[in-house]
Amino acid sequence: QSTDMSPAGSTASLPVSPLPEEPLFFKDGIKDECSVLKLQLKERDELIAQLREELEKAQCFQKALTSQADKSTQTELVG
């Protein structure tokens, strides 16, 4: 029989120590980062909405120009 008491030879589970409480500055840093990310997300969503609105206006303007150009190239039938 072996009397080896090294951790590698031990089959008994070792007690697990609870995780130490995270420092307060770390928690505050995460909260601050979360706030910054939420603000960036809000700004991005607003920019997307603005760009979609501009795109819709540009598409309407383009359709109007295309329609006007089509009418100006039509020839009248002379009877």
Backbone as XML, in Angstrom:
<?xml version="1.0"?>
<chain id="A" units="angstrom">
  <residue number="1" name="GLN">
    <atom name="N" x="0.831" y="-1.204" z="0.000"/>
    <atom name="CA" x="0.000" y="0.000" z="0.000"/>
    <atom name="C" x="0.863" y="1.252" z="0.000"/>
  </residue>
  <residue number="2" name="SER">
    <atom name="N" x="0.377" y="2.259" z="-0.675"/>
    <atom name="CA" x="1.111" y="3.513" z="-0.752"/>
    <atom name="C" x="0.624" y="4.455" z="0.333"/>
  </residue>
  <residue number="3" name="THR">
    <atom name="N" x="1.570" y="5.167" z="0.912"/>
    <atom name="CA" x="1.215" y="6.166" z="1.929"/>
    <atom name="C" x="1.410" y="7.570" z="1.363"/>
  </residue>
  <residue number="4" name="ASP">
    <atom name="N" x="1.330" y="7.671" z="0.050"/>
    <atom name="CA" x="1.512" y="8.958" z="-0.629"/>
    <atom name="C" x="0.333" y="9.874" z="-0.291"/>
  </residue>
  <residue number="5" name="MET">
    <atom name="N" x="0.603" y="11.052" z="0.246"/>
    <atom name="CA" x="-0.447" y="11.985" z="0.641"/>
    <atom name="C" x="-0.442" y="13.232" z="-0.263"/>
  </residue>
  <residue number="6" name="SER">
    <atom name="N" x="0.168" y="13.135" z="-1.437"/>
    <atom name="CA" x="0.196" y="14.294" z="-2.328"/>
    <atom name="C" x="-1.194" y="14.502" z="-2.930"/>
  </residue>
  <residue number="7" name="PRO">
    <atom name="N" x="-1.497" y="15.729" z="-3.317"/>
    <atom name="CA" x="-2.824" y="16.001" z="-3.906"/>
    <atom name="C" x="-3.081" y="15.177" z="-5.157"/>
  </residue>
  <residue number="8" name="ALA">
    <atom name="N" x="-2.055" y="14.869" z="-5.925"/>
    <atom name="CA" x="-2.246" y="14.103" z="-7.145"/>
    <atom name="C" x="-2.674" y="12.678" z="-6.832"/>
  </residue>
  <residue number="9" name="GLY">
    <atom name="N" x="-2.230" y="12.149" z="-5.718"/>
    <atom name="CA" x="-2.557" y="10.782" z="-5.362"/>
    <atom name="C" x="-3.830" y="10.667" z="-4.551"/>
  </residue>
  <residue number="10" name="SER">
    <atom name="N" x="-4.360" y="11.750" z="-4.102"/>
    <atom name="CA" x="-5.541" y="11.728" z="-3.251"/>
    <atom name="C" x="-6.796" y="11.639" z="-4.097"/>
  </residue>
  <residue number="11" name="THR">
    <atom name="N" x="-7.712" y="10.758" z="-3.705"/>
    <atom name="CA" x="-8.979" y="10.643" z="-4.418"/>
    <atom name="C" x="-10.084" y="11.384" z="-3.692"/>
  </residue>
  <residue number="12" name="ALA">
    <atom name="N" x="-9.802" y="11.863" z="-2.492"/>
    <atom name="CA" x="-10.806" y="12.621" z="-1.735"/>
    <atom name="C" x="-10.936" y="14.013" z="-2.345"/>
  </residue>
  <residue number="13" name="SER">
    <atom name="N" x="-12.160" y="14.519" z="-2.393"/>
    <atom name="CA" x="-12.350" y="15.849" z="-2.965"/>
    <atom name="C" x="-11.875" y="16.906" z="-1.985"/>
  </residue>
  <residue number="14" name="LEU">
    <atom name="N" x="-11.272" y="17.922" z="-2.539"/>
    <atom name="CA" x="-10.773" y="19.009" z="-1.718"/>
    <atom name="C" x="-11.906" y="19.993" z="-1.464"/>
  </residue>
  <residue number="15" name="PRO">
    <atom name="N" x="-11.926" y="20.600" z="-0.299"/>
    <atom name="CA" x="-12.984" y="21.588" z="-0.032"/>
    <atom name="C" x="-12.821" y="22.778" z="-0.983"/>
  </residue>
  <residue number="16" name="VAL">
    <atom name="N" x="-13.957" y="23.258" z="-1.480"/>
    <atom name="CA" x="-13.939" y="24.387" z="-2.404"/>
    <atom name="C" x="-14.193" y="25.649" z="-1.603"/>
  </residue>
  <residue number="17" name="SER">
    <atom name="N" x="-13.271" y="26.599" z="-1.722"/>
    <atom name="CA" x="-13.451" y="27.847" z="-0.988"/>
    <atom name="C" x="-14.397" y="28.737" z="-1.786"/>
  </residue>
  <residue number="18" name="PRO">
    <atom name="N" x="-15.246" y="29.483" z="-1.116"/>
    <atom name="CA" x="-16.145" y="30.386" z="-1.840"/>
    <atom name="C" x="-15.334" y="31.454" z="-2.560"/>
  </residue>
  <residue number="19" name="LEU">
    <atom name="N" x="-15.883" y="31.923" z="-3.686"/>
    <atom name="CA" x="-15.195" y="32.965" z="-4.424"/>
    <atom name="C" x="-15.146" y="34.225" z="-3.572"/>
  </residue>
  <residue number="20" name="PRO">
    <atom name="N" x="-14.006" y="34.882" z="-3.572"/>
    <atom name="CA" x="-13.928" y="36.124" z="-2.783"/>
    <atom name="C" x="-14.846" y="37.184" z="-3.374"/>
  </residue>
  <residue number="21" name="GLU">
    <atom name="N" x="-15.351" y="38.034" z="-2.518"/>
    <atom name="CA" x="-16.231" y="39.115" z="-2.951"/>
    <atom name="C" x="-15.443" y="40.027" z="-3.879"/>
  </residue>
  <residue number="22" name="GLU">
    <atom name="N" x="-16.048" y="40.387" z="-5.015"/>
    <atom name="CA" x="-15.352" y="41.244" z="-5.965"/>
    <atom name="C" x="-15.227" y="42.644" z="-5.382"/>
  </residue>
  <residue number="23" name="PRO">
    <atom name="N" x="-14.130" y="43.299" z="-5.674"/>
    <atom name="CA" x="-13.946" y="44.657" z="-5.144"/>
    <atom name="C" x="-15.036" y="45.594" z="-5.647"/>
  </residue>
  <residue number="24" name="LEU">
    <atom name="N" x="-15.346" y="46.588" z="-4.850"/>
    <atom name="CA" x="-16.413" y="47.526" z="-5.173"/>
    <atom name="C" x="-16.115" y="48.281" z="-6.462"/>
  </residue>
  <residue number="25" name="PHE">
    <atom name="N" x="-14.860" y="48.682" z="-6.652"/>
    <atom name="CA" x="-14.522" y="49.443" z="-7.871"/>
    <atom name="C" x="-14.750" y="48.604" z="-9.121"/>
  </residue>
  <residue number="26" name="PHE">
    <atom name="N" x="-14.611" y="47.298" z="-9.012"/>
    <atom name="CA" x="-14.844" y="46.413" z="-10.159"/>
    <atom name="C" x="-16.327" y="46.398" z="-10.511"/>
  </residue>
  <residue number="27" name="LYS">
    <atom name="N" x="-17.174" y="46.298" z="-9.483"/>
    <atom name="CA" x="-18.619" y="46.302" z="-9.723"/>
    <atom name="C" x="-19.062" y="47.634" z="-10.312"/>
  </residue>
  <residue number="28" name="ASP">
    <atom name="N" x="-18.543" y="48.734" z="-9.777"/>
    <atom name="CA" x="-18.895" y="50.056" z="-10.291"/>
    <atom name="C" x="-18.422" y="50.207" z="-11.731"/>
  </residue>
  <residue number="29" name="GLY">
    <atom name="N" x="-17.250" y="49.666" z="-12.037"/>
    <atom name="CA" x="-16.717" y="49.739" z="-13.390"/>
    <atom name="C" x="-17.611" y="49.018" z="-14.370"/>
  </residue>
  <residue number="30" name="ILE">
    <atom name="N" x="-18.115" y="47.872" z="-13.958"/>
    <atom name="CA" x="-19.013" y="47.103" z="-14.834"/>
    <atom name="C" x="-20.332" y="47.851" z="-15.013"/>
  </residue>
  <residue number="31" name="LYS">
    <atom name="N" x="-20.842" y="48.452" z="-13.951"/>
    <atom name="CA" x="-22.087" y="49.216" z="-14.068"/>
    <atom name="C" x="-21.892" y="50.403" z="-15.007"/>
  </residue>
  <residue number="32" name="ASP">
    <atom name="N" x="-20.744" y="51.086" z="-14.859"/>
    <atom name="CA" x="-20.459" y="52.230" z="-15.731"/>
    <atom name="C" x="-20.341" y="51.784" z="-17.185"/>
  </residue>
  <residue number="33" name="GLU">
    <atom name="N" x="-19.650" y="50.683" z="-17.413"/>
    <atom name="CA" x="-19.491" y="50.177" z="-18.776"/>
    <atom name="C" x="-20.847" y="49.787" z="-19.358"/>
  </residue>
  <residue number="34" name="CYS">
    <atom name="N" x="-21.688" y="49.187" z="-18.548"/>
    <atom name="CA" x="-23.026" y="48.794" z="-18.993"/>
    <atom name="C" x="-23.835" y="50.034" z="-19.378"/>
  </residue>
  <residue number="35" name="SER">
    <atom name="N" x="-23.737" y="51.080" z="-18.575"/>
    <atom name="CA" x="-24.456" y="52.319" z="-18.877"/>
    <atom name="C" x="-23.966" y="52.927" z="-20.185"/>
  </residue>
  <residue number="36" name="VAL">
    <atom name="N" x="-22.655" y="52.924" z="-20.381"/>
    <atom name="CA" x="-22.079" y="53.471" z="-21.612"/>
    <atom name="C" x="-22.555" y="52.660" z="-22.812"/>
  </residue>
  <residue number="37" name="LEU">
    <atom name="N" x="-22.545" y="51.340" z="-22.691"/>
    <atom name="CA" x="-22.978" y="50.485" z="-23.793"/>
    <atom name="C" x="-24.461" y="50.678" z="-24.103"/>
  </residue>
  <residue number="38" name="LYS">
    <atom name="N" x="-25.283" y="50.844" z="-23.062"/>
    <atom name="CA" x="-26.713" y="51.088" z="-23.287"/>
    <atom name="C" x="-26.926" y="52.414" z="-24.009"/>
  </residue>
  <residue number="39" name="LEU">
    <atom name="N" x="-26.146" y="53.429" z="-23.635"/>
    <atom name="CA" x="-26.250" y="54.728" z="-24.288"/>
    <atom name="C" x="-25.825" y="54.619" z="-25.751"/>
  </residue>
  <residue number="40" name="GLN">
    <atom name="N" x="-24.732" y="53.906" z="-26.013"/>
    <atom name="CA" x="-24.277" y="53.720" z="-27.391"/>
    <atom name="C" x="-25.324" y="52.969" z="-28.209"/>
  </residue>
  <residue number="41" name="LEU">
    <atom name="N" x="-25.956" y="51.977" z="-27.610"/>
    <atom name="CA" x="-26.994" y="51.209" z="-28.293"/>
    <atom name="C" x="-28.184" y="52.102" z="-28.639"/>
  </residue>
  <residue number="42" name="LYS">
    <atom name="N" x="-28.578" y="52.950" z="-27.705"/>
    <atom name="CA" x="-29.692" y="53.872" z="-27.943"/>
    <atom name="C" x="-29.346" y="54.834" z="-29.077"/>
  </residue>
  <residue number="43" name="GLU">
    <atom name="N" x="-28.129" y="55.383" z="-29.050"/>
    <atom name="CA" x="-27.699" y="56.303" z="-30.095"/>
    <atom name="C" x="-27.656" y="55.604" z="-31.454"/>
  </residue>
  <residue number="44" name="ARG">
    <atom name="N" x="-27.206" y="54.362" z="-31.466"/>
    <atom name="CA" x="-27.143" y="53.603" z="-32.716"/>
    <atom name="C" x="-28.544" y="53.367" z="-33.264"/>
  </residue>
  <residue number="45" name="ASP">
    <atom name="N" x="-29.474" y="53.004" z="-32.395"/>
    <atom name="CA" x="-30.852" y="52.771" z="-32.824"/>
    <atom name="C" x="-31.477" y="54.051" z="-33.386"/>
  </residue>
  <residue number="46" name="GLU">
    <atom name="N" x="-31.185" y="55.188" z="-32.752"/>
    <atom name="CA" x="-31.707" y="56.464" z="-33.239"/>
    <atom name="C" x="-31.118" y="56.795" z="-34.610"/>
  </residue>
  <residue number="47" name="LEU">
    <atom name="N" x="-29.822" y="56.525" z="-34.788"/>
    <atom name="CA" x="-29.175" y="56.777" z="-36.074"/>
    <atom name="C" x="-29.777" y="55.885" z="-37.161"/>
  </residue>
  <residue number="48" name="ILE">
    <atom name="N" x="-30.028" y="54.634" z="-36.830"/>
    <atom name="CA" x="-30.642" y="53.712" z="-37.799"/>
    <atom name="C" x="-32.021" y="54.227" z="-38.211"/>
  </residue>
  <residue number="49" name="ALA">
    <atom name="N" x="-32.808" y="54.666" z="-37.253"/>
    <atom name="CA" x="-34.145" y="55.187" z="-37.564"/>
    <atom name="C" x="-34.048" y="56.425" z="-38.454"/>
  </residue>
  <residue number="50" name="GLN">
    <atom name="N" x="-33.105" y="57.311" z="-38.145"/>
    <atom name="CA" x="-32.915" y="58.526" z="-38.946"/>
    <atom name="C" x="-32.488" y="58.171" z="-40.364"/>
  </residue>
  <residue number="51" name="LEU">
    <atom name="N" x="-31.555" y="57.240" z="-40.512"/>
    <atom name="CA" x="-31.084" y="56.848" z="-41.833"/>
    <atom name="C" x="-32.179" y="56.160" z="-42.646"/>
  </residue>
  <residue number="52" name="ARG">
    <atom name="N" x="-33.002" y="55.366" z="-41.978"/>
    <atom name="CA" x="-34.115" y="54.720" z="-42.683"/>
    <atom name="C" x="-35.092" y="55.760" z="-43.220"/>
  </residue>
  <residue number="53" name="GLU">
    <atom name="N" x="-35.362" y="56.777" z="-42.401"/>
    <atom name="CA" x="-36.271" y="57.844" z="-42.820"/>
    <atom name="C" x="-35.695" y="58.597" z="-44.015"/>
  </residue>
  <residue number="54" name="GLU">
    <atom name="N" x="-34.389" y="58.897" z="-43.957"/>
    <atom name="CA" x="-33.744" y="59.593" z="-45.074"/>
    <atom name="C" x="-33.755" y="58.730" z="-46.335"/>
  </residue>
  <residue number="55" name="LEU">
    <atom name="N" x="-33.541" y="57.447" z="-46.175"/>
    <atom name="CA" x="-33.554" y="56.527" z="-47.319"/>
    <atom name="C" x="-34.937" y="56.493" z="-47.952"/>
  </residue>
  <residue number="56" name="GLU">
    <atom name="N" x="-35.961" y="56.440" z="-47.120"/>
    <atom name="CA" x="-37.335" y="56.421" z="-47.641"/>
    <atom name="C" x="-37.641" y="57.694" z="-48.415"/>
  </residue>
  <residue number="57" name="LYS">
    <atom name="N" x="-37.211" y="58.848" z="-47.887"/>
    <atom name="CA" x="-37.433" y="60.115" z="-48.587"/>
    <atom name="C" x="-36.682" y="60.124" z="-49.918"/>
  </residue>
  <residue number="58" name="ALA">
    <atom name="N" x="-35.448" y="59.634" z="-49.906"/>
    <atom name="CA" x="-34.638" y="59.610" z="-51.133"/>
    <atom name="C" x="-35.264" y="58.687" z="-52.168"/>
  </residue>
  <residue number="59" name="GLN">
    <atom name="N" x="-35.800" y="57.567" z="-51.729"/>
    <atom name="CA" x="-36.435" y="56.630" z="-52.665"/>
    <atom name="C" x="-37.693" y="57.258" z="-53.268"/>
  </residue>
  <residue number="60" name="CYS">
    <atom name="N" x="-38.467" y="57.969" z="-52.472"/>
    <atom name="CA" x="-39.666" y="58.643" z="-52.990"/>
    <atom name="C" x="-39.272" y="59.715" z="-53.998"/>
  </residue>
  <residue number="61" name="PHE">
    <atom name="N" x="-38.229" y="60.476" z="-53.674"/>
    <atom name="CA" x="-37.752" y="61.523" z="-54.579"/>
    <atom name="C" x="-37.266" y="60.916" z="-55.886"/>
  </residue>
  <residue number="62" name="GLN">
    <atom name="N" x="-36.550" y="59.801" z="-55.785"/>
    <atom name="CA" x="-36.038" y="59.131" z="-56.975"/>
    <atom name="C" x="-37.190" y="58.607" z="-57.839"/>
  </residue>
  <residue number="63" name="LYS">
    <atom name="N" x="-38.222" y="58.051" z="-57.205"/>
    <atom name="CA" x="-39.385" y="57.570" z="-57.958"/>
    <atom name="C" x="-40.062" y="58.719" z="-58.683"/>
  </residue>
  <residue number="64" name="ALA">
    <atom name="N" x="-40.161" y="59.867" z="-58.014"/>
    <atom name="CA" x="-40.798" y="61.034" z="-58.626"/>
    <atom name="C" x="-39.994" y="61.488" z="-59.838"/>
  </residue>
  <residue number="65" name="LEU">
    <atom name="N" x="-38.669" y="61.522" z="-59.715"/>
    <atom name="CA" x="-37.825" y="61.933" z="-60.841"/>
    <atom name="C" x="-37.924" y="60.936" z="-61.989"/>
  </residue>
  <residue number="66" name="THR">
    <atom name="N" x="-37.946" y="59.664" z="-61.674"/>
    <atom name="CA" x="-38.048" y="58.625" z="-62.701"/>
    <atom name="C" x="-39.379" y="58.737" z="-63.426"/>
  </residue>
  <residue number="67" name="SER">
    <atom name="N" x="-40.429" y="58.959" z="-62.688"/>
    <atom name="CA" x="-41.761" y="59.087" z="-63.284"/>
    <atom name="C" x="-41.822" y="60.305" z="-64.189"/>
  </residue>
  <residue number="68" name="GLN">
    <atom name="N" x="-41.234" y="61.409" z="-63.746"/>
    <atom name="CA" x="-41.226" y="62.640" z="-64.540"/>
    <atom name="C" x="-40.395" y="62.437" z="-65.809"/>
  </residue>
  <residue number="69" name="ALA">
    <atom name="N" x="-39.266" y="61.764" z="-65.702"/>
    <atom name="CA" x="-38.407" y="61.518" z="-66.860"/>
    <atom name="C" x="-39.121" y="60.626" z="-67.866"/>
  </residue>
  <residue number="70" name="ASP">
    <atom name="N" x="-39.852" y="59.634" z="-67.381"/>
    <atom name="CA" x="-40.592" y="58.745" z="-68.278"/>
    <atom name="C" x="-41.628" y="59.528" z="-69.082"/>
  </residue>
  <residue number="71" name="LYS">
    <atom name="N" x="-42.309" y="60.463" z="-68.447"/>
    <atom name="CA" x="-43.340" y="61.238" z="-69.135"/>
    <atom name="C" x="-42.729" y="62.178" z="-70.166"/>
  </residue>
  <residue number="72" name="SER">
    <atom name="N" x="-41.555" y="62.700" z="-69.870"/>
    <atom name="CA" x="-40.949" y="63.670" z="-70.806"/>
    <atom name="C" x="-40.382" y="62.979" z="-72.038"/>
  </residue>
  <residue number="73" name="THR">
    <atom name="N" x="-40.147" y="61.675" z="-71.994"/>
    <atom name="CA" x="-39.616" y="60.986" z="-73.163"/>
    <atom name="C" x="-40.694" y="60.359" z="-74.034"/>
  </residue>
  <residue number="74" name="GLN">
    <atom name="N" x="-41.920" y="60.443" z="-73.554"/>
    <atom name="CA" x="-43.008" y="59.875" z="-74.359"/>
    <atom name="C" x="-43.333" y="60.825" z="-75.517"/>
  </residue>
  <residue number="75" name="THR">
    <atom name="N" x="-43.626" y="60.257" z="-76.644"/>
    <atom name="CA" x="-43.997" y="61.083" z="-77.805"/>
    <atom name="C" x="-45.494" y="60.996" z="-78.043"/>
  </residue>
  <residue number="76" name="GLU">
    <atom name="N" x="-46.037" y="62.087" z="-78.483"/>
    <atom name="CA" x="-47.466" y="62.115" z="-78.765"/>
    <atom name="C" x="-47.717" y="61.538" z="-80.152"/>
  </residue>
  <residue number="77" name="LEU">
    <atom name="N" x="-48.815" y="60.865" z="-80.284"/>
    <atom name="CA" x="-49.191" y="60.340" z="-81.600"/>
    <atom name="C" x="-49.875" y="61.443" z="-82.385"/>
  </residue>
  <residue number="78" name="VAL">
    <atom name="N" x="-49.390" y="61.666" z="-83.572"/>
    <atom name="CA" x="-49.986" y="62.706" z="-84.413"/>
    <atom name="C" x="-50.915" y="62.014" z="-85.413"/>
  </residue>
  <residue number="79" name="GLY">
    <atom name="N" x="-52.168" y="62.388" z="-85.411"/>
    <atom name="CA" x="-53.139" y="61.687" z="-86.241"/>
    <atom name="C" x="-53.451" y="62.262" z="-87.548"/>
  </residue>
</chain>
